[in-house]
Structures are given as structure tokens and as C-alpha cells.
């Protein structure tokens, strides 16, 4: 919630990124036939509007004025002309309705495709992206930015096309009627366009700013809502409000400037259009009274009353679209800014994965080495190499490693159980770190020369002060981040050669921060393995001792959880999370402060279930509460990214070193 860096933030661009329009048109081209029909309908609608104004001249000069003062007028020609004009209006109205009806399908289909692709791409982004981007700003791209696109596709783009075509049709009609008056109108329009361009340029820049500041405000609000309890606990309401006001002030300034320039555009255009109307009426009236002639593309002739009325009507049809285009241009600029932000997200580099080793179920023969892959659960997992990899490549790579790393790699390969053809290696949970160095920012390493190993089935505990690097180590095991130096071997295979989905399938994770999703309790447990049956989910809850409190809920396992399980205690939420890991039934497990939110009495009950869950698995435990790691096979004490002690509980107590001081309370975990 810090506001320290906010004052230095500036919008990255004053306009949408290059290529945004082209990419957006690419999505619209998926509806090319609908777009063709829409454009044809707009052309017909614009033509009908211009033709109806053009018809005023013959209507007045040839059908109305000749009837003035006639004793027995013939109304037939006038009625036929009026019917023809009515048909033109009817055709124009139908075409206008039809393209507006079609554009809804194009608009919603395009937005659905964009949202689908954006969300699918988001699932492929690395964890580092979510660690460095505000969640509220990301959400704003799905809501505010897509809404501006909706308005642009359904209103702005077609309205601009319609306005341009209407202006063009009106211009052609004016040229047919009178070239001199058309030139006067074009000179006036040139002045108007200069004025409008200044207004639109300024408003467009601020509309881009508005979209970016709106994302920042949304991000701050989401953060404040999630942290409301902390805000109140520390009486931080006023400071939070001030931080919000700073962000909201930026949004207010950008929005006010954008809408000020945007809102004055149409009145300026409208009033200048009226001014042109008056000028044409005066000039036309004086010219007509003086009996001056007229020259149009249709030929020479007198300047008649019908010609003047048609020119006045057409001048409005020519000038008004300029204002409409300028107004819609503001919306287009805002939409392109939103589209640019959407495409920024879609252009974020996806999580790289060069791994080729996959995880499969196998039937294990009596000799312990012959493995046959199957598509059903057998209790045995194996790493499967690519068809052209018999294991020799990794052996050659191991031989090239320096010193200790080579010895560790060769020993790991010797202890791995591999099939005769070298393609399958039994998953045992043998994990080895050798000289591993890592930093979230490579310039600031947080792990230094980490070397340790976990034998299959061992329970390995990582303890140490906050920031010592415990969670970072587990992030490296499942490749949320890749190491910058050293190597990590999993059953003798470099984890960088294992496909990330398969690697993570082999590692069940229970985090300190629990995320529950909207749905029933049963759905949240089943999230660990989507094809698990109700009975398997309930059995997992019994194993982890979550069953007793779940059955006391209003609808038991069918109780719907909302708001991240806000109706449950932190301990109950954690029990559901542990049951979720249990139903996944992974070959290995990572417990990151898994019981930190459970009281001591409940912890004893849960620990028995956890012990059953961990039976036969390699388990990595991160804990501040040292009583939870006493029965670990290996305990490693970390300090500032280095392992300073290792051994089991009794060995470390006997050393009377750092672990002894932590355990006895002589040293604080700080």
C-alpha cells in the first residue's frame, strides 16, 4: 500500500502502441462477411440520406412552385415524388437498423475471442508476472478496457464510416447542384477541421492517460479491499484514503481534461455549422434576388429557391459528420488505448519450458526395472524421456560438469532405477541441489551455493528466519523460477529437462496462504484432482481430519463457499487446503507453513493425518513452529541464503548451535 513511488509514475505512452489498429482489425476480419454487409448497408443509408436532400431541389422547383396559384393543380407528379422520397427514407432506415443489428454479433463475438485469448494467455504466464504486476490493473483490462472496445466496435467505428460516407455523399450532391457554393463550404470546412484537430489531439492524449490511471485506481482499490482488516487494525484509514485520493486525483485530472476537450468539440462544430448555414442562406438569398446564375456538375442555370434549400440542407449533412467523426475519434482513441493495454498483456512472454521428460503411470515388473506405461493408476510413476533420448545425453552432460557437480550427478544416476532402454526412470523422490545460486533479481542473489540432497521417502525440513530463503528453495524445485547457477536433480534428471506441468504434478503443495474458490466444499477439495470421486474427496478429508468440522457446516460437503471461504476460520480453510493436496495423491510434497494457522491441539490431530499422507513420499517442510519438524529425517538451517547447519533434531540439539538456540528460544526468528 506504499505510495512512495506513485508520484514518479507517468503514463508510458501518450498514444496507443504502434500496430494496435492493425491487430484489432485482424479480429474483426473473422467476421468479414458481416463487415461487408455492414459497410454496404452504411453506404446505402448514407446515400439515401444525401439523395433525399438532393431531391428537395426538383421537389420545390418542379413540383411545388409550379402548383402555386394554379386553379386546378395536378397533384400526381408531386405525390409520386413524395412516395419515391418516402421509399428512399424507408430503405435508408431499414439499412441503418440492419447494420446496427449485425454489429452487435460482431462486437460481442470479437470481445469474447479477445477475452478468451487473453485469459488463456494469462494461464501460461510465469509466476514472476503476477509477483510484479498489480492484480487490479490486470482485472481492469478485462473490464474497463474491453468495455471501451465494445463501444468503439458497436458505435464509434461504424459511426465514423457512416459519417465519412454521409459527408462524401453530401459533397457530391452539392457539386451536382452548385460548384461555387460547394467551394465556399469546403473553405469553411477546412477552418473547422483545423479547430477540431486541435481539440481532438488534446482530448485523445488525455483519454489514453485516463485508461492507464483507471487501471491504477482499480489496482489500489482491490488491494485496499483485500487488506481492509489490516488497515483497520493499524488505524490506517486516513493514510489509505490520502493515498487513494492521490491516485484518484490523477484520474480526475486526466478524465476532466479528456472530457472537457471532448465535450466542447460537438458544440463548436454545431455552432460553426449554424454559422455556415446562415452564411449560405444570406449569400444564396442575395444571389437569387440579384438573378445570378449557377454552375453545377449537371450544367448551368439560374439559382433557384429549390437549389438554395437543397444546398442549405446538404451543408448541414456535410458539416455535422465532421463533428460526429471528431466525437467518435475520442472514443476510438480511448478504445485503442484500452486495446493497447490488452495486447500488452497478451504480448507478455509466456513461461518458457524446454523440458521433454514427462510423467507417466507404469506397471513395474518383478525385476524392479522393467516398466510398461499405462493410462490408469498403478501406484508407480516414472519419468519418460523423449523417443530419441535413451539417457545418454544426460550422462554426457553430467560428465562435462565441474568437480562436485559431476560426482553428484553421476551418483544420482547410479541410484536411479532406469529401464533397460534408458527411456524410463522410476519416480522415487530423490532430489539433489548442487552449488545452486539464485536471485529474483540476478544482481541481488538470495541463495548462495546451496548444496544438499533428499533421499527417497525422507522428510526434509527447512528452518530459519524470515527471508532466509526457505520458500525460494521450494519455488526452485517446482520451477516457478529457474536457477541462475548450479543444478537441481530429480531422480538423476535435471529439473530443467522435465516438462513443468509434469514436474508440478509430481509435487503436491500446501501453502500458508490458502486460496479457496467459489463453489462447494467438495468442489474445493476436488480441485486437487478434478477426476476424483466424491468418495475419494471425503476420504481425503477424513485422512487430514477435516471431515469432522465439514459435517458440521450447514450443508456439509455441499456447503457453498464464497469470498475465499470468508465464513470459515483460518484453520478450517487450511484443513480444506490440506485435504485438497491429499486427494491429488502426489508422489512428493511441499508443505510451506502448512499448519501455521492451526492451533496446537488441532495440529496434533492434523499431524497424524499428515504423517499418513506423507508415508512413502519425499516431503519438504518449511516451518517456523519447530515442534512440527522434530520427526524430520533431515533438518537444514538457513541463514541469509546459506545452509549453516544440517542433521536430524537430536544431532542439531547436541551441537548446541543455531538450531538449538532457535528451538530453546534463546534466539528469535527475525
Residue pairs with C-beta under 8 A, 6 or more apart in sequence:
1 220
1 223
1 224
1 227
1 231
1 236
1 240
1 243
3 242
3 243
3 246
6 216
6 243
6 246
6 247
7 246
9 216
11 208
11 209
11 212
11 213
12 212
13 208
13 340
14 205
14 208
14 209
15 204
15 205
15 208
15 333
15 336
15 337
16 208
16 333
16 336
16 337
16 339
16 340
17 340
17 343
17 344
20 336
20 339
20 340
20 343
21 336
23 339
23 343
24 149
24 336
24 339
27 110
27 113
27 114
28 35
28 106
28 110
28 153
29 35
30 109
30 110
30 113
31 105
31 106
31 109
31 110
34 102
34 105
34 106
35 106
37 98
37 99
37 102
38 99
38 102
38 103
38 106
38 158
39 161
41 95
41 96
41 98
41 99
41 102
42 95
42 99
42 158
42 161
42 162
42 165
43 165
44 91
44 92
44 95
45 92
45 93
45 95
45 96
45 99
45 162
46 162
46 165
46 166
46 168
46 169
47 92
47 165
47 169
48 88
48 89
48 91
48 92
48 95
49 92
49 166
49 169
49 317
50 166
50 169
50 170
50 172
50 173
50 314
50 317
51 88
51 169
51 173
52 85
52 88
52 89
52 92
53 170
53 173
53 310
53 313
53 314
53 317
54 173
54 176
54 177
54 310
54 314
55 81
55 84
55 85
55 88
56 306
56 309
56 310
56 313
57 177
57 304
57 306
57 307
57 309
57 310
58 81
58 306
59 78
59 81
59 82
59 85
59 306
60 304
60 305
60 306
60 309
60 310
61 304
61 305
61 306
61 307
62 77
62 306
63 77
63 78
63 81
64 78
64 306
65 305
65 306
67 73
67 74
67 75
67 78
99 158
100 158
103 153
103 154
103 158
104 154
106 153
107 150
107 153
107 154
108 150
110 149
110 153
111 146
111 149
111 150
111 153
114 146
114 149
114 342
115 142
115 146
117 346
118 141
118 142
118 342
118 345
118 346
119 142
121 345
121 346
121 348
121 350
122 138
122 345
124 350
124 351
125 348
125 350
125 351
126 349
126 350
126 351
126 352
126 480
126 481
127 475
127 480
127 481
128 440
128 480
128 481
129 348
131 440
134 216
134 219
134 220
134 222
134 223
135 219
135 222
135 223
136 215
136 218
136 219
136 220
136 221
136 222
136 223
137 215
137 216
137 218
137 219
138 345
139 218
139 219
139 222
140 214
140 215
140 218
140 219
140 341
141 215
141 338
141 341
141 342
141 345
143 218
144 211
144 214
144 215
144 218
144 338
145 211
145 215
145 337
145 338
145 339
145 341
145 342
146 338
146 342
147 338
148 211
148 331
148 334
148 335
148 337
148 338
149 335
149 338
149 339
149 342
151 331
151 335
152 331
152 332
152 334
152 335
152 336
153 335
155 328
155 331
156 328
156 329
156 331
156 332
156 335
157 328
157 332
159 324
159 328
160 324
160 325
160 328
160 329
160 332
162 321
163 320
163 321
163 322
163 324
163 325
163 328
164 321
164 325
166 317
166 321
167 317
167 318
167 321
167 322
169 317
170 314
170 315
170 317
170 318
170 321
171 182
171 186
171 318
173 310
173 314
174 181
174 182
174 185
174 311
174 314
174 315
174 318
175 182
175 296
175 297
176 296
176 297
176 298
177 294
177 296
177 298
177 307
177 310
177 311
177 314
178 294
178 295
178 296
178 303
178 307
178 311
179 295
179 296
179 297
180 294
180 295
181 280
181 283
181 284
181 311
184 279
184 280
184 283
185 276
185 280
185 315
185 318
185 319
188 272
188 276
188 279
188 319
189 318
189 319
189 322
191 272
192 269
192 272
192 319
192 322
193 322
195 268
195 272
196 265
196 268
196 269
196 322
196 323
196 326
199 261
199 262
199 264
199 265
199 268
199 326
200 261
200 265
200 326
200 329
200 330
200 333
202 257
202 261
203 257
203 258
203 259
203 260
203 261
203 262
203 265
203 330
203 333
204 329
204 330
204 333
204 334
206 254
206 255
206 257
206 258
206 261
207 258
207 262
207 330
207 333
207 334
207 337
208 333
208 334
208 337
209 254
209 258
210 251
210 254
210 255
210 258
210 334
210 337
211 334
211 337
211 338
211 341
212 337
212 341
213 247
213 250
213 251
213 254
213 255
214 251
215 341
216 247
216 250
216 251
217 244
217 247
217 248
217 251
220 243
220 244
220 247
221 244
224 231
224 240
224 244
230 236
231 237
231 240
258 330
258 334
261 330
262 327
262 330
265 323
265 326
265 327
265 330
266 323
266 324
266 326
266 327
268 323
269 319
269 320
269 322
269 323
269 326
270 320
270 323
272 319
273 315
273 316
273 319
273 320
273 323
276 315
276 319
277 312
277 315
277 316
280 308
280 311
280 312
280 315
281 308
281 312
284 303
284 307
284 308
284 311
284 312
285 308
287 303
288 303
288 304
288 305
288 308
291 302
292 303
293 300
293 301
293 302
293 303
294 300
294 301
294 302
294 303
294 304
294 307
351 500
353 499
353 500
354 496
354 497
355 496
355 497
355 498
355 499
355 500
355 502
355 503
356 385
356 386
356 389
356 497
356 499
357 383
357 384
357 385
357 386
357 493
357 497
357 498
357 499
357 502
358 383
358 384
358 498
358 499
358 502
359 381
359 382
359 383
359 384
359 427
359 498
359 499
359 502
359 503
359 505
359 506
360 373
360 374
360 381
360 382
360 384
360 424
361 373
361 374
361 375
361 376
361 377
361 378
361 380
361 381
361 382
362 371
362 372
362 373
362 374
362 378
362 380
362 381
362 382
362 424
362 426
363 371
363 372
363 374
363 378
363 380
364 370
364 371
364 378
364 380
364 426
365 371
365 372
368 417
369 417
369 418
369 419
369 420
370 419
370 420
371 380
371 382
371 419
371 424
371 426
373 382
373 384
373 424
380 426
380 427
381 426
381 427
381 506
381 587
382 419
382 424
382 425
382 426
382 427
383 424
383 425
383 427
383 490
383 491
383 493
383 498
383 502
384 423
384 424
385 391
385 422
385 423
385 424
385 425
387 423
389 422
389 423
390 421
390 422
390 423
391 413
391 418
391 422
391 423
391 425
392 422
394 413
394 492
394 493
394 494
394 497
395 413
397 409
397 494
398 406
398 409
398 410
398 413
399 406
399 410
400 406
401 409
401 487
404 434
404 435
404 451
405 434
405 435
405 486
405 487
408 432
408 434
408 451
408 453
408 487
408 489
409 434
409 487
409 489
409 492
412 430
412 432
412 489
412 491
412 492
413 492
415 430
415 492
416 425
416 426
416 428
416 430
416 491
416 492
416 493
417 425
417 426
417 428
418 424
418 425
418 426
418 492
419 425
425 491
425 492
425 493
426 491
427 491
427 506
427 587
428 456
428 457
428 491
428 618
429 454
429 456
429 457
429 458
429 491
429 587
429 588
429 617
429 618
430 453
430 454
430 455
430 456
430 489
430 490
430 491
430 492
430 618
431 453
431 454
431 477
431 488
431 489
431 490
431 588
431 618
431 620
432 452
432 453
432 454
432 488
432 489
433 450
433 451
433 452
433 453
433 473
433 486
433 487
433 488
434 451
434 486
434 487
434 488
434 489
435 449
435 450
435 451
435 485
435 486
435 487
436 447
436 449
436 450
436 451
436 476
436 483
436 485
436 486
436 487
436 488
437 445
437 447
437 448
437 449
437 450
437 483
437 484
437 485
437 486
438 445
438 446
438 447
438 472
438 476
438 481
438 483
438 484
438 485
439 445
439 446
439 447
439 484
440 446
440 472
440 481
442 484
445 484
445 641
446 467
446 469
446 472
446 641
447 469
447 472
447 473
447 476
447 641
447 642
448 640
448 641
448 642
449 486
449 642
450 469
450 473
450 486
450 641
450 642
450 643
451 486
451 643
452 460
452 634
452 636
452 643
452 646
454 460
454 618
454 620
454 634
455 618
455 633
456 618
457 616
457 617
457 618
458 618
458 619
458 633
458 634
459 614
459 618
459 619
459 621
459 631
459 632
459 633
459 634
460 618
460 619
460 620
460 621
460 632
460 633
460 634
460 635
460 636
461 620
461 621
461 622
461 623
461 629
461 632
461 634
461 635
461 636
462 470
462 473
462 474
462 620
462 621
462 622
462 623
462 636
462 638
463 470
463 622
463 623
463 624
463 626
463 629
463 635
463 636
463 637
463 638
463 659
463 662
464 470
464 637
464 638
464 639
464 669
465 639
465 669
465 670
466 624
466 669
466 670
467 640
468 638
468 639
468 640
468 641
469 638
469 640
469 641
470 592
470 622
470 638
471 592
471 622
472 481
472 641
473 620
473 638
474 509
474 590
474 592
474 620
474 622
475 481
476 482
476 483
476 488
477 488
477 490
477 495
477 507
477 590
477 620
478 503
478 504
478 507
478 509
478 590
479 495
479 496
479 498
479 500
479 503
479 504
482 496
487 494
488 494
488 495
488 496
489 495
490 498
490 503
490 506
495 503
505 586
506 586
506 587
506 588
507 586
507 587
507 588
507 589
507 590
508 528
508 581
508 584
508 585
508 586
508 588
508 589
508 590
509 581
509 589
509 590
509 592
510 574
510 577
510 578
510 581
510 589
510 590
510 591
510 592
510 594
511 577
511 592
511 593
511 594
512 592
512 593
512 594
512 596
512 597
514 564
514 565
514 570
514 573
514 574
514 576
514 577
514 597
515 564
516 524
516 561
516 564
516 565
516 568
516 573
516 576
516 577
517 523
517 524
517 527
517 561
518 560
518 561
518 562
518 563
519 560
519 561
520 555
520 557
520 558
520 559
520 560
520 561
521 550
521 553
521 556
521 557
521 558
521 559
521 561
521 576
522 534
522 537
522 538
522 557
522 558
524 561
524 565
524 576
524 580
525 532
525 537
525 540
525 541
525 576
525 579
525 580
525 583
526 532
526 537
526 580
526 583
527 580
528 540
528 579
528 580
528 581
528 582
528 583
528 584
529 536
529 583
529 584
529 585
532 540
532 583
534 557
536 583
537 557
537 579
537 583
538 547
538 557
540 579
540 580
540 582
540 583
541 547
541 550
541 557
541 575
541 576
541 579
541 582
543 579
543 582
543 609
543 612
543 613
544 575
544 578
544 579
544 582
544 606
544 609
544 610
544 613
545 575
545 602
545 605
545 606
545 608
545 609
546 572
546 575
546 576
546 578
546 579
549 572
549 575
550 556
550 557
550 559
550 576
551 557
553 559
561 567
561 568
564 573
565 572
565 573
565 576
568 576
570 597
571 597
571 598
571 599
571 602
573 597
574 594
574 595
574 597
574 598
575 598
575 606
577 594
578 594
578 606
578 609
578 610
578 613
581 589
581 613
582 609
582 613
586 617
587 617
587 618
588 617
588 618
588 619
588 620
589 613
589 614
589 617
589 618
589 619
589 620
590 619
590 620
590 622
591 610
591 619
591 620
591 621
591 622
591 623
592 622
593 622
593 623
593 624
594 610
594 621
595 603
595 606
595 607
595 610
595 623
595 625
595 628
596 623
596 624
596 625
598 606
603 628
607 628
611 631
621 628
621 629
621 632
623 629
624 669
626 662
626 663
629 635
629 649
630 649
631 649
632 648
632 649
633 648
634 646
634 647
634 648
635 645
635 646
635 647
635 648
635 649
635 652
635 659
636 643
636 645
636 646
637 643
637 644
637 645
637 646
637 652
637 657
637 658
637 659
637 662
638 644
639 658
644 657
644 658
645 652
645 655
645 657
645 658
645 659
647 655
652 659
652 660
652 663
653 659
653 660
653 663
658 667
660 666
661 667
662 669
